């Protein structure tokens, strides 16, 4: 699927150089992956302190022996 975007060429060139990418497409793809990952991490951080757990739970008890 072809998409036309008006991307700042200075930023794009710098991203290609800094990321050592072979193409502009590779730089944009990597940037999008990092953007998505960062936003997913921020969503997870919002969950800190909202999960209840039992302090006396023994996680070792439920492990399988190989």
Secondary structure, DSSP 4 states (H G I P E B T S, - for coil): --------HHHHHHHHHHTT-SSHHHHHHHHHHHHHHHHHHHHHHTTTT-----TT--GGGGPPP-
